[in-house]
Structure formats: C-alpha cells, structure tokens
Amino acid sequence: MSSPGSVMRRWTARFRGAPTALNHGLRRHRCLKDLLPSILTPIGWFVLAVTVVAALSGGVLGWVELRAVALIGALSLLIGALFVVRRSEVTAELHVHQQRVSIGDLGMGRVLIRSRSRRGVLSQIVELPVGKGVARFFLPGLGSEEVHEELFSVPARRRSVIPVGPVRAVQGDPLGLLRRDKVLTEQVEIFVHPELAGISSGAIGFLKDIEGVTTQNLSSSDVAFHALRDYVSGDDRRAVHWRTTARTGRLIVRQFEETMRVHMLLVLSLNPEDYAAPGDFELAVSSVASIGVAALREERQVTVWTTRGRLRYPSTIGLLDELSRVNLTAAKTLREATTEAVRECRDASVVALVSGGSASVADIRSAEVAIPVDVERFALRTATHDTIRRSVIGRMTVLDIARLSDLGPALRSIR
C-alpha cells in the first residue's frame, strides 16, 4: 500500500502539470480552429452544419433518425480528415522555357515533382494555375527520390502578362468534403510583348535634327567650343589650354557650349473614351513600343508616361515588359498627364502624345499647350481609316494611322 506521502506527491505532480497540459490543449485547439476553415470545402461546411443540427435536434427530440444522420455526417468528416492530415512528401520545380514571347507564340514550360519520402508517396492531384484558369494533372505514386515530369504550353493570343503557378499539391477525400493545398513553388510570369513595327533609323531621322544643336548652357566638357577663361578650382585639368597657359603664365581652360541630347518623352493615354475599339488601343501600345525601341536602339534617352503615371524600366526588354501590363483604365486626362510628364522631365527635347482616334482636337490642343515652346512635338492617333492622315493643331503635327505598318511612313512625313 502506498504511503500518504507518496500519494500526496503524486497528486501534487499532477496539479503542477495541469497548466502545461491545458496550454498544449489550447494550442492544439487554436491550430485546429485556424486549419478547419482552410480545409473544409463548401460541401464540407454543409455536411458539418447538417451534422450539428441533426445532433442537437436528435438529442432534444429523441429521434433516432436524426442521431443516425449526425453519426453518418461525423463519420464522413472523420474519414475525410484521414485523407488530408497526411503530409505531402513531394517537392516541385517550375520552369518556363521562354519568359517573354510574341503574340501568336506558345509559352512552353515544365513541372518537375520529386518524392522526398524514403517509402515513396501515394498518387494525388497537382494543380497549376495559368492565367484565370487552372490546369490539373494526376500525379502517380512515386518511389523514393523518383521524379515525375509534366509539360505544358501557354498560348499567347494577345498582349498581356500571364501568371503561371504556384504549383499546388492537392489532398482531398473522395466525397469532396475536405481539401488541403500545399504550395510547392513560387509564381512566375510570362510576358506577351506588344507587336513591333520594323522602324528603320531613317523613320525617326527627325530626332537627329535637334541632336548637336547648342544651348546657352556652358560646360567644361563637350564638343562645341565657346571660349577660353581662367582656371577655377574644381575645373577639369583635361580642359587646360596649355599654349595659352604658357604664353600668359596662368592656367587657362577651354569652355564649351552644351549640346542638346535627344530625350524623347512618350505620353500614352489609357482612358477608354479616347479609343473607339480595343484594337485601336493595342495599336497605340504597339506604336509606343515601336518608337521607344527604335529610339533606344539609336541610343536615345526615352521616357514613357501614361495617364496613370511613369513607366520605369531598366532596358529595352524592361520597356516591353511594362507595356505588356498596361490596360485601359479611367485615369488622368491627356492634358494632366502631359503637364505632369513635362514637369518631371524638364530636359525632354521631343514630346509625342499617343491616343486613340476618339481623342478630340480640343483634347490634343489642351495637352499641346502644356509643352514648352522650345520642345519638338507631334501627336499620334490610332483609328480606322484607309490612308495616313496628317494635320496640324497649333504647333503640333497630328498623325492618324490605322495599321502598324503605317507607323514608319507616318513618322517620316514629319518635317
């Protein structure tokens, strides 16, 4: 028989462990509470509600039928839980062969799924979201370290950015009451670039007319010689004119006039009311992309501004990536966007306004007023007509085109 002291010590130990056990129980309850909403499907919620109502009603009314319904519902949920509580012992890799494609191409990729269990893994469903849809494929049972490969293709029907992934391993019961997803990879994007016109360097030759024109700003290093002056602390020693220095006995440096470097500012309207049809907007985006790429290849500085703000990009490919994202949306007016763009890009030497054919003469004129007098300018409107149209609004040349192939000839007609 146990002594009173040992019994007391045993009960004391139990009471001391009670708070710890209670805390563990509460933590498990919180985990279950957080997990339950994420694994129950709409059908599962319905079955759970029916089970609870049937159990309460059967207990109050004493109906055996309701108790049987509650028992069946509880067993269904319990058996379904056995399918989702098991760990998903797989890893995945998502590879896209070409992250940037043209309209009409196919974006190809593959998913590699590897078993990381020593005993292998059971078959399951794997999902791959692509755009607004979801591709589902059956993953067969895999042995230890075995790899399964799935190939996929994404049709690039129009300019856009198509999100692909993340790859998800889906665990669920046959009745569809519970579902548990495990994210296996990060999401990647496929950029469908806008169509480009083959603009030759001669098509934007008017840009060269202003390059090399001297300004009133003086510089210590440029190509247009202006005058000689005394050396000032901080001047570049390479600008010292040694013949004059030797003759006068004091340091003399060359002074130059800064030449104007071409900085093209493209302002694109995203307002739906400026475009009569979606195709007009796509033509406008392709025109901006074509002009911007051609100018960047000529080593010009190019800034692209939309009625929603500035597009920031590190390279030509970055510009096409950003233009793949733009869509029609209510935003600032063309005049407000032009005013903001010119204010931020004070060194812009050429400003081009690009919009649809529904942009009125008053809209173009009000935006043109915001451009400084000494800055070259032209407007490009996309609309449906047979020939290239050229008109003048104020000091601005307005070009109307209906096809991307008209862009080069239209630009050559300026000046």
Buried (B, 14 or more C-beta within 10 A) or exposed (E): EEEEEEEEEEEEEEEEEEEEEEEEEEEEEEEEEEEBEEBBBEEBEEBBEBBEBBBEBBEEEEEEEBBEBBBBBBEBBEBBBEBBEEEBBBBBBBEBEBBBBBBEBEBBBEBBBBBEBEEEBBEBBBBBBBEEEEBEEEBEEBEEEBEBEBEBEBBBEEBBBBBBBBBBBBBBBEBEBBBBBBEBBEEBBBBBBBBBBEBEEEBBBBBEEBEEEBBEEEBBEBEEEBEBBEBEEEBEEEBBBEEBBEEEEEBBBBBBBBBBBBBBBBBBBBBBBBBBBEEBBBBBBBBBBBBBBBBBEBEBBBBBBBBBEBBEBEEBBEBBBBBBEBEBEEBBBBBBBBBBBBEEBEEBBBBBBBBBBBBEEEBBBBBBEBBEEEBBBBBBBBBEEEEBBEEEBEEBBBBBBBEBEBBBEBBBBBE
